[in-house]
């Protein structure tokens, strides 16, 4: 059973902004939104983001250099994430698939490299945009 993780003040503020966002947020957009709450330095944002990722509370969308809240209460492995990204509206959705998570957690590259984390991004057109 995972232990309860206590968030710092800055982590709570950053997580709240990310959870309320309608899409992925870049670090400087987060900084702009939290300056009135006393967070003024990019380093403060990056430290909070790094810790929230480590805790599995948020994920980084590498292709967008942006962050989203973990929406999957059954996130299989915090270091193995997969997302679907609409190429039209840029909607990002976390993929929660037990088979994919199991495959990734057991994946060994034939040349002997051990991977610390996975971040897969699948690009396509979402249902909403297909209809338009």
N, C-alpha and C positions, 0 to 999 in steps of 0.2 A: 504494500500500500504506500503510495507516494506521501512524503511528509509535507505538511503545510509550509508554504514558503511565504515569508514576510517580505513585503515590498517596501522599499524606501519611499520617501515622499516624492522624489523625482520620478521613480519608476511608476508609482500610482498615477501621477499626473500624465506621464507619457502614455501609459496603457489606456487611460480613460480617453484620451484624444484619439488613439488608434482604434479603440473599440467603437467609438461613435462615428468614425469616418465611413463614408459610403464606398470608398475604394482605397487602394494602396496610397500611403503617404510617404513622401520623401523626408529625410531628416531635417532639411532646412524649412520645410513646410510645418513640420512638428514644432521646430524651434520658434517660428513666427507665432504659432498658436499658443505657446506656453510662456512667452515672455512676460505677460501680465501676471503670471503666477510665480515670478522670480527666477525662472530658468533662463539665463541669458547667454550661456556659452555653448558652442557646438559640442565641446567635450562632455558636458553634462548630458546632452541628448544621446551621444554615441555610447557613453557608459551605461545609461539606462536601457538603451536599445539592446546592447550586447547582453546585459544581464537578463532582460525579458526573453530574448531568444534562447539563452541558456536554460531558462526555467520552462520553456515551452509555451509561454504565454502569447508570443507573437512569432511570425515567420518573415523572412526577407524574401521578396520576389527579386531574384538576382537580375533578371533582364530589365527590370524597371528601376533597380536600385531604390526600392521602396518597401514599406513594411505594412503587414496586415495582422489583425488579431487572429489567433487560432480559434476557429469557429467549431472545431470538432472536439466534442467532449471525450471522444474515444480515440483521440490522436494516438495512433499505435506507437510511433517512435518519434520523439521530437527532432531527432537528427536526420530523419528520412521523410521529407515532405514532397508532395506532388500537387500541382495546381493546374487547373484549366484556365486559359486566358483567351478571351474573345478578341480577335484581331480587329473587330469593328468598334464595339463600345468599350473595350478594355476591361470588362468585368472580369474579376479574378475570383475563382472558387477553389477552396481547398478540397482535394480529392481524398476521401476516406475510403480505402479499399483494403480489406484484410489481406487478400492475396498479394497485392502489390507491396504492402508493408512487409509481409513475411518474405517475399522474394528479395526485397532490398536489404533487409536485415541479415539475410544469409548470403548476399552476393559477394563473391570473391573474384576479383579480376585475375585472369589466368597468368598474368605476369608477376603475381605475388604481391601487388600493392594492396594494403589494407586501407579502406576508406573510413574517414572519421564521420562524414555526413553526406547526405544526398539531398539535392534540391532539383526535382524534375519539373519542367514547365511544358505543358502541352498547349499548343496554339491551334485555334479553329474559330468557328463562328457559332455563337450561342443560339439557343432556340428563338429568343426574342428577335435577334438580328436577322435570322433566317426568314422570319415572317415578313420583315420590312422590305 
